Amino acid sequence: MKIWIATGGTGGHVYPALSVAHELVRRGNKVTISCDGRVWDMIKRDAPKKAKIVRIWASGVGAKSRIQQIFALTKIALSASVLIIRFAISKPQRVVAFGGYASVPAVFAAHIWKIPTFLHEQNASIGRANKFAMKWVKTLMISFPKVSGISNKNTNVVYTGLPVRKEILDAAQTPIPNKSKIFVTGGSLGAQILDDVVPKAIIAMKNKRIFVTHQTRPENVSKLQKLYAENGIRANVLSFVHDMAGTIADADLVIGRSGASTVVELQTIGRPAILVPLNINPDQAANAECFAKNGGGFVVEQSKFTQKWLTATLSELFDNPLRLKKMAQKAMIPNNAVNLITDEIIK
């Protein structure tokens, strides 16, 4: 079967798309992947060797000036026109889009040629691009059991989960280590609120067995290293985590943001967490609520994420390791998203 996968923008859209692309190729399908320039190198590096890669012209529309928005929409329209012609020649039998504005041209081109189209939403609140494209798709596949903002009642909605990298799957459902370890991560750009609050909260704890792995911005590494060292806290401060799966699995508790990938990785491995959603991102708040409602952790607004609250919460958790173990069990959700999505596409 000829299958066209559309992705781009950020790793949150790309990694799930690549995971599914590898499985589709493994099952003998012919796969073409379209993406924008922002992720071209990532796609070329990690895509299946047998897959074709097509570069399109697209960028985000939101949070820009009116002129920039018009230019972005023009790029999307031109890319859609090009893909309409390409689809007439290559005749894909399925189109699978993984969100972001870079996937809109392929969805529209598929609509013109009446090609069965599938859309995957990473977050618990549907994004702008997916909301725009949803009227042209046959099936919406979702990462969380409940997703807000789905307006088209005629769309077939299927809960598949979110594909994660192989190393996350390999670490799935590992027992909590019970080593008084905390992993702090603000994502690829770090999070200043975590850098400001977490070290002070840990320093104020009476429990000095705590070991912290703290991922932060490069410019904050030396400052945090010094702060932890001067206060006798064992810590590993770094700007990039090369082994995310191993670091999560080695922690008893994770403190971080609540992007979809982060939340699903925590669920897949099974680790309790304190999540502080980015206050300008409703998607993160929705993701965090989905995680916390099962009892796997806490959701805290930035304005309420204080040193006093965190010290009290951490002290209570690490004085009661059985509670952390139970939270880890509640956080855990088996991840079979790649197979479920692939089955849905080719059935």
JOZIPE-V107452 format. One record per residue. N is the residue number from 1. RES is the residue in three letters. SS is DSSP state (h for helix, s for strand, l for the rest). PHI is phi as a letter, one per 40 degrees, with the letter a starting at -180 (999 if undefined). OMEGA is omega in degrees with one decimal (* if undefined). Layout:
[[N;RES;SS;PHI;OMEGA] [N;RES;SS;PHI;OMEGA]]
This chain:
[[1;MET;l;999;177.2] [2;LYS;s;c;-175.6] [3;ILE;s;b;179.6] [4;TRP;s;b;178.4] [5;ILE;s;b;-179.4] [6;ALA;s;b;-179.7] [7;THR;l;a;178.2] [8;GLY;l;i;176.8] [9;GLY;l;g;-176.3] [10;THR;l;b;177.6] [11;GLY;h;c;179.1] [12;GLY;h;c;175.4] [13;HIS;h;c;-171.3] [14;VAL;h;c;-174.5] [15;TYR;h;c;175.2] [16;PRO;h;c;-179.9] [17;ALA;h;c;-179.7] [18;LEU;h;c;178.3] [19;SER;h;c;179.0] [20;VAL;h;c;179.0] [21;ALA;h;d;179.6] [22;HIS;h;c;-179.4] [23;GLU;h;c;178.1] [24;LEU;h;c;177.7] [25;VAL;h;c;179.4] [26;ARG;h;d;-179.9] [27;ARG;l;c;173.0] [28;GLY;l;g;179.1] [29;ASN;l;c;176.1] [30;LYS;s;c;-171.6] [31;VAL;s;b;169.9] [32;THR;s;b;-179.4] [33;ILE;s;b;173.6] [34;SER;s;b;-179.1] [35;CYS;s;a;176.7] [36;ASP;l;c;-174.6] [37;GLY;h;c;-176.9] [38;ARG;h;c;-175.8] [39;VAL;h;b;-176.6] [40;TRP;h;d;-178.3] [41;ASP;h;c;178.9] [42;MET;h;c;-179.9] [43;ILE;h;c;-179.4] [44;LYS;h;c;-177.5] [45;ARG;h;c;-168.1] [46;ASP;h;b;-179.0] [47;ALA;l;c;174.6] [48;PRO;l;d;-177.5] [49;LYS;l;c;-177.9] [50;LYS;l;c;-177.6] [51;ALA;l;c;171.7] [52;LYS;s;c;-179.1] [53;ILE;s;b;-179.0] [54;VAL;s;b;179.5] [55;ARG;s;c;177.7] [56;ILE;l;b;-177.2] [57;TRP;l;b;-178.5] [58;ALA;l;a;174.9] [59;SER;l;a;-178.9] [60;GLY;l;c;-177.7] [61;VAL;l;b;-175.2] [62;GLY;l;c;175.0] [63;ALA;l;f;178.4] [64;LYS;l;b;175.7] [65;SER;l;c;-178.3] [66;ARG;h;d;179.8] [67;ILE;h;c;178.8] [68;GLN;h;c;178.7] [69;GLN;h;c;178.7] [70;ILE;h;c;179.3] [71;PHE;h;c;179.8] [72;ALA;h;c;178.8] [73;LEU;h;c;177.5] [74;THR;h;c;178.1] [75;LYS;h;c;179.7] [76;ILE;h;c;179.8] [77;ALA;h;c;179.0] [78;LEU;h;c;178.4] [79;SER;h;c;177.6] [80;ALA;h;c;179.1] [81;SER;h;c;178.7] [82;VAL;h;c;-178.0] [83;LEU;h;c;174.7] [84;ILE;h;d;178.3] [85;ILE;h;c;-179.2] [86;ARG;h;c;-179.5] [87;PHE;h;c;177.6] [88;ALA;h;c;-178.4] [89;ILE;h;c;-173.2] [90;SER;h;c;177.2] [91;LYS;l;f;175.3] [92;PRO;l;c;-178.9] [93;GLN;l;c;175.4] [94;ARG;s;a;170.7] [95;VAL;s;b;-178.4] [96;VAL;s;b;-176.9] [97;ALA;s;b;-177.4] [98;PHE;l;b;171.1] [99;GLY;l;g;-175.9] [100;GLY;l;g;-176.8] [101;TYR;h;c;178.6] [102;ALA;h;c;179.5] [103;SER;h;c;-176.2] [104;VAL;h;c;-179.7] [105;PRO;h;d;-179.7] [106;ALA;h;c;179.1] [107;VAL;h;c;-179.7] [108;PHE;h;c;179.4] [109;ALA;h;c;177.6] [110;ALA;h;c;178.0] [111;HIS;h;c;-180.0] [112;ILE;h;c;-177.3] [113;TRP;l;c;177.5] [114;LYS;l;f;176.8] [115;ILE;l;c;177.0] [116;PRO;l;d;-171.9] [117;THR;s;b;-178.8] [118;PHE;s;b;-178.7] [119;LEU;s;b;178.0] [120;HIS;s;b;178.2] [121;GLU;s;b;-176.3] [122;GLN;l;c;-170.4] [123;ASN;l;b;178.3] [124;ALA;l;c;173.3] [125;SER;s;b;-170.3] [126;ILE;l;c;-177.4] [127;GLY;l;c;-176.5] [128;ARG;h;c;-177.0] [129;ALA;h;c;179.5] [130;ASN;h;c;178.3] [131;LYS;h;c;178.6] [132;PHE;h;c;-173.6] [133;ALA;h;c;-170.0] [134;MET;h;c;-177.8] [135;LYS;h;c;-178.0] [136;TRP;h;b;-173.0] [137;VAL;l;b;178.7] [138;LYS;l;c;-173.3] [139;THR;s;b;172.8] [140;LEU;s;b;178.4] [141;MET;s;b;-172.0] [142;ILE;s;b;-176.0] [143;SER;l;c;-178.6] [144;PHE;l;b;-176.4] [145;PRO;l;d;179.5] [146;LYS;l;b;-179.5] [147;VAL;l;b;179.9] [148;SER;s;c;175.1] [149;GLY;l;g;178.5] [150;ILE;l;c;-172.8] [151;SER;l;c;-177.0] [152;ASN;l;c;-176.5] [153;LYS;l;c;180.0] [154;ASN;l;c;-179.8] [155;THR;l;c;175.3] [156;ASN;s;c;-177.3] [157;VAL;s;b;-177.3] [158;VAL;s;b;177.2] [159;TYR;s;c;-179.1] [160;THR;l;b;-169.5] [161;GLY;l;g;-177.2] [162;LEU;l;b;176.9] [163;PRO;l;c;176.7] [164;VAL;l;b;-179.0] [165;ARG;l;c;-176.2] [166;LYS;h;d;-177.8] [167;GLU;h;c;175.5] [168;ILE;h;c;177.8] [169;LEU;h;c;179.4] [170;ASP;h;c;-180.0] [171;ALA;l;c;-174.1] [172;ALA;l;d;172.4] [173;GLN;l;f;174.3] [174;THR;l;c;-179.0] [175;PRO;l;c;177.4] [176;ILE;l;c;-170.8] [177;PRO;l;c;-178.7] [178;ASN;l;f;-179.3] [179;LYS;l;b;-179.6] [180;SER;l;f;-178.0] [181;LYS;s;b;177.6] [182;ILE;s;b;174.5] [183;PHE;s;b;-179.8] [184;VAL;s;b;-179.6] [185;THR;s;a;176.8] [186;GLY;l;b;-177.4] [187;GLY;l;g;-173.5] [188;SER;l;c;-178.9] [189;LEU;l;b;-176.4] [190;GLY;l;g;178.3] [191;ALA;l;a;-174.2] [192;GLN;h;c;-178.8] [193;ILE;h;c;178.2] [194;LEU;h;c;178.5] [195;ASP;h;c;-178.1] [196;ASP;h;c;-170.1] [197;VAL;h;c;-170.0] [198;VAL;h;c;-178.6] [199;PRO;h;d;-179.7] [200;LYS;h;c;179.9] [201;ALA;h;c;-179.5] [202;ILE;h;c;178.1] [203;ILE;h;c;-178.3] [204;ALA;l;c;178.8] [205;MET;l;c;175.6] [206;LYS;l;c;-178.8] [207;ASN;l;c;-177.8] [208;LYS;l;c;176.9] [209;ARG;l;c;-176.0] [210;ILE;l;c;171.1] [211;PHE;s;b;-175.0] [212;VAL;s;b;164.6] [213;THR;s;b;-171.1] [214;HIS;s;b;176.4] [215;GLN;s;c;-175.4] [216;THR;l;a;176.5] [217;ARG;l;c;-178.3] [218;PRO;h;d;-177.0] [219;GLU;h;c;-178.8] [220;ASN;h;b;-173.2] [221;VAL;h;c;-174.8] [222;SER;h;c;-180.0] [223;LYS;h;c;-179.8] [224;LEU;h;c;175.5] [225;GLN;h;d;-179.5] [226;LYS;h;c;-178.8] [227;LEU;h;c;178.9] [228;TYR;h;c;-176.5] [229;ALA;h;c;-178.2] [230;GLU;h;c;-178.1] [231;ASN;l;b;173.6] [232;GLY;l;g;179.4] [233;ILE;l;c;177.1] [234;ARG;s;c;-173.7] [235;ALA;s;a;171.7] [236;ASN;s;b;-177.4] [237;VAL;s;b;-177.0] [238;LEU;s;a;-177.9] [239;SER;l;c;-179.9] [240;PHE;l;a;179.0] [241;VAL;l;b;-178.5] [242;HIS;l;c;-179.1] [243;ASP;l;b;-177.5] [244;MET;h;c;-179.3] [245;ALA;h;c;-179.6] [246;GLY;h;c;-179.1] [247;THR;h;c;176.7] [248;ILE;h;c;-177.9] [249;ALA;h;c;-177.7] [250;ASP;l;c;-177.4] [251;ALA;l;c;172.4] [252;ASP;l;c;-178.5] [253;LEU;s;a;177.5] [254;VAL;s;b;174.0] [255;ILE;s;b;-177.3] [256;GLY;s;a;174.0] [257;ARG;l;c;-175.1] [258;SER;l;b;168.9] [259;GLY;l;c;-175.1] [260;ALA;h;d;-178.7] [261;SER;h;c;179.5] [262;THR;h;c;-177.6] [263;VAL;h;c;-177.9] [264;VAL;h;c;175.0] [265;GLU;h;c;176.3] [266;LEU;h;c;179.6] [267;GLN;h;c;-177.7] [268;THR;h;c;179.7] [269;ILE;h;c;-179.4] [270;GLY;l;g;178.9] [271;ARG;l;b;176.0] [272;PRO;l;c;-175.7] [273;ALA;s;a;166.4] [274;ILE;s;b;-174.4] [275;LEU;s;b;179.8] [276;VAL;l;b;-176.0] [277;PRO;l;c;173.1] [278;LEU;l;d;-168.2] [279;ASN;l;c;177.2] [280;ILE;l;b;-174.3] [281;ASN;l;b;179.9] [282;PRO;h;c;178.1] [283;ASP;h;c;-178.0] [284;GLN;h;c;178.1] [285;ALA;h;c;179.6] [286;ALA;h;c;178.1] [287;ASN;h;c;-177.8] [288;ALA;h;c;179.4] [289;GLU;h;c;177.3] [290;CYS;h;c;179.8] [291;PHE;h;c;-172.4] [292;ALA;h;c;-173.3] [293;LYS;l;c;177.1] [294;ASN;l;c;178.6] [295;GLY;l;g;-177.6] [296;GLY;l;c;-178.9] [297;GLY;s;i;-176.6] [298;PHE;s;b;170.6] [299;VAL;s;b;-177.5] [300;VAL;l;b;173.8] [301;GLU;l;c;-179.0] [302;GLN;h;d;-177.5] [303;SER;h;c;-178.8] [304;LYS;h;b;179.6] [305;PHE;l;c;-174.8] [306;THR;l;b;178.4] [307;GLN;h;c;-179.0] [308;LYS;h;c;-179.8] [309;TRP;h;c;-175.7] [310;LEU;h;c;177.7] [311;THR;h;c;-179.5] [312;ALA;h;c;-178.1] [313;THR;h;c;179.6] [314;LEU;h;c;179.5] [315;SER;h;c;-179.4] [316;GLU;h;c;-177.6] [317;LEU;h;c;-175.5] [318;PHE;h;c;170.0] [319;ASP;l;c;-179.0] [320;ASN;l;b;-176.2] [321;PRO;h;d;178.0] [322;LEU;h;c;178.1] [323;ARG;h;c;177.2] [324;LEU;h;c;178.9] [325;LYS;h;c;179.2] [326;LYS;h;c;176.9] [327;MET;h;c;178.5] [328;ALA;h;c;178.9] [329;GLN;h;c;179.1] [330;LYS;h;c;-180.0] [331;ALA;h;c;-170.3] [332;MET;l;c;174.6] [333;ILE;l;b;179.2] [334;PRO;l;d;-176.7] [335;ASN;l;b;176.1] [336;ASN;l;b;-170.9] [337;ALA;h;c;-176.9] [338;VAL;h;d;-179.9] [339;ASN;h;c;-179.6] [340;LEU;h;c;179.7] [341;ILE;h;c;179.7] [342;THR;h;c;177.8] [343;ASP;h;d;-178.1] [344;GLU;h;c;-177.7] [345;ILE;h;c;-169.5] [346;ILE;h;c;-176.6] [347;LYS;l;c;*]]
